[in-house]
Amino acid sequence: MKQVFVLDYLKKRWKLILVFLLFASLFFVTFYLYQIPVEPVFYGTILCGVIGLLLLFYDFIQCRRKHLLLVKLRNCITITKEELPITKNFLEEDYKELIDILFKDKQDQSLLAEHNRMELMDYYTMWAHQIKTPIAALRLLIQSENSEQNADLLAELFKIEEYVEMVLQYLRMESMSADMMLKKYSLDDIVKQAVRKYAGIFIRKKISLDFSELNCTVLTDEKWLVFVLEQLLSNSLKYTKENGTIRIYMDKAMEKTLIIEDNGIGIHAEDIPRVFEKGFTGFNGRVDKKSTGIGLYLCKRVLNKLSHTIEIESAVGAGTKIKLGLDTVDLFTE
């Protein structure tokens, strides 16, 4: 790195060095033509050369110091410009004025973008909360009469509620850290909350649930982990055919690892590495248009915040197995 900088410095100062050598040569030739003794001419040339090298070295040190300062500023120049080197000539002052103009414009644009983003977030949050009122009214109207058609309407209304809840959780993701409450919870209670929400779909699709008592306590946030389990169960129910089975149990080989396994249609091998990407729907989503590409993305982000892990094993036609690593560093003293 130093060698590159030295070479670059010499390339930028070659004109100055050339002018110095040219003048030294002119003085040497002039003194020689006037038959001045060689010895004082030689010593004078050497003295000029030494002074020139000292000045060049000083300029090099100053230039390198400024270069290192600018390199250091690369990581924070978007935040502050106060540590920029002091300008030493009118050209550097011109560049500094340009930087000031660009920095101010960037700050103004950032403030405007943040203001617009917050307004949009507030609007979507308000909309998501307000839409719950007509949804609740529709549910009451539909439940007033038992019929096959109303049962279908309730199923579709349930999907709408799911999407609204997903919107709310997506909006809350920005301030998730402030919304978390880490405590020790019974994993059985958390899983049963998620299962209870989808009890109607289990019955409607005639999908059996094989649930073994987990007997496990985890350090987590109950609300966010329930949200993750709901998303995973929703996916399993969505892609498991009638009379299928969903199993929920603890992995005996790994500590505090919850497994949700189904015998649904499975995931293509080439899609598995990308299922947690935002907006990625994969082959299954493109075929039956049921996937939004948001659910697993949100699950991954939430679990990362909770210091949990998620892995997916799947094969087409053989079902899907999801492993949730719920072991965390226990920050609470016993």
Buried (B, 14 or more C-beta within 10 A) or exposed (E): EEEEBEEEBEEEBEEEEEEBEEEBEEBBEEBEEEEEEEEEBEEBBEEBEEEBEEEBEEEBEEBBEBBEEEEEBEEEBEEEBEEBBEEEEEEBEEEBEEEEEEBEEEEEEEEEEEEEEEEEBEEBBEEBEEBEEEEEEBBEEBEEEEEEEBEEBBEEBBEEBBEBBBBBBBBBBEEBEEEBEBEEBBBBEBBBBBBEBBEEBBEBBEBEEEBEEBEBEBBBBBBBBBBBBBBBBBBBBBBBEEEBBBBBBBBEEEEBBBBBBBBBBBBEEEBBEEBBBEEBBBEBBEEEEEBEBBBBBBBBBBBEBBBBBBEBBBEEEEBBBBBBBBBBEEEEEE
